[in-house]
Amino acid sequence: MKLDIQIFAARGLPRISQRSRQSPSCLIQIEGINQSFQTQAVKNATSPEWNESFTFEKVSQKEVQITLTVLNNSNTISYVNFTLTDISDGSQIDQWIDLVPENPKQKGGQIHISILFTQGEDDENNLEEEEEDVQDNNNDSLLNDIINEEQNDSPTPYSPHRTPDSKRIKERIIN
């Protein structure tokens, strides 16, 4: 899967120093992927607008752990960690997310992001190869299906983890 993430803006960021002005930027990291992205710094802002887009290739479809860190130079202002599960092609999230402040005596603010999961070119090639393999083994699998059906008369029980639910994905982000 390919993950496109847009970082629109933040609001209500705490000031890390009353004496100096801060220039926040946002660092985006995904666990298990060596690549990370960072927005441009916005000068003199507690409510910066970045409006930047980034793309992560070869993201796991089962579980993605994302970390967004709002920085002033190399000092952390606020951050948020969240995990998305049961992702399908075309899944999209667009919302404000509460940030956790580095200083627990302050409020962390919020960040507005949009996340879109799409099937990458490599994924499409892999699907085509898998379809060819399935067609080559069609006779064997048909026989195995008939045998398995005779052995299992009960239908497969419904599992909420088999189909993605956008409401459940959004609830996981909030939590």
NORKABEL-V675741 format. One record per backbone hydrogen bond with DSSP energy under -0.5 kcal/mol. CO is the residue of the C=O (numbers start at 0). NH is the residue of the N-H. E is the energy in kcal/mol with one decimal. If there is no record, write none. Layout:
{{CO:NH:E} {CO:NH:E}}
//
This chain:
{{0:58:-3.1} {1:3:-0.6} {1:117:-2.6} {2:4:-0.6} {2:55:-3.1} {3:115:-2.6} {4:53:-2.5} {5:7:-0.7} {5:113:-1.9} {6:50:-0.5} {6:51:-2.0} {7:49:-2.2} {7:50:-1.5} {8:111:-3.1} {10:109:-2.4} {21:44:-1.6} {22:72:-0.7} {23:41:-2.0} {24:70:-3.0} {25:38:-2.3} {26:68:-2.3} {27:36:-2.0} {28:66:-2.7} {29:32:-2.0} {34:29:-0.5} {36:27:-3.3} {40:42:-0.6} {41:23:-0.6} {41:44:-0.5} {45:12:-2.5} {47:9:-2.4} {47:49:-0.5} {51:6:-2.8} {53:4:-2.9} {55:2:-2.8} {60:86:-1.9} {61:85:-1.5} {63:65:-0.6} {63:83:-2.9} {64:30:-2.4} {65:81:-2.3} {66:28:-2.4} {67:79:-2.1} {68:26:-3.1} {68:70:-0.6} {69:76:-3.3} {69:77:-1.2} {70:24:-2.2} {71:73:-0.5} {71:74:-2.4} {74:71:-2.9} {76:101:-2.4} {77:69:-3.0} {78:99:-3.7} {79:67:-2.6} {81:65:-2.9} {83:63:-2.7} {87:90:-2.2} {90:116:-2.6} {92:114:-3.0} {94:112:-2.3} {96:110:-2.4} {98:100:-0.5} {99:78:-2.1} {101:103:-0.7} {102:105:-2.1} {108:98:-2.8} {109:10:-2.2} {110:96:-3.0} {110:112:-0.6} {111:7:-2.4} {111:8:-0.9} {112:94:-2.0} {113:5:-3.0} {114:92:-2.6} {115:3:-3.0} {115:117:-0.5} {116:89:-3.0} {117:1:-3.5} {119:123:-1.9} {120:124:-2.2} {121:125:-2.5} {122:126:-2.3} {123:127:-2.2} {124:128:-2.2} {125:129:-2.5} {126:130:-2.5} {127:131:-2.0} {128:132:-2.2} {129:133:-2.4} {130:134:-2.3} {131:135:-2.2} {132:136:-1.7} {134:137:-1.2} {136:140:-2.4} {137:141:-2.2} {138:142:-1.8} {139:143:-2.2} {140:144:-2.5} {141:145:-2.0} {142:146:-2.1} {143:147:-2.7} {144:148:-2.5} {145:149:-1.8} {146:150:-1.6} {147:151:-2.2} {150:152:-0.7} {158:161:-1.7} {158:162:-0.6} {164:168:-2.3} {165:169:-2.3} {166:170:-2.1} {167:171:-2.0} {168:172:-1.6} {169:173:-2.1} {170:174:-2.1}}
//
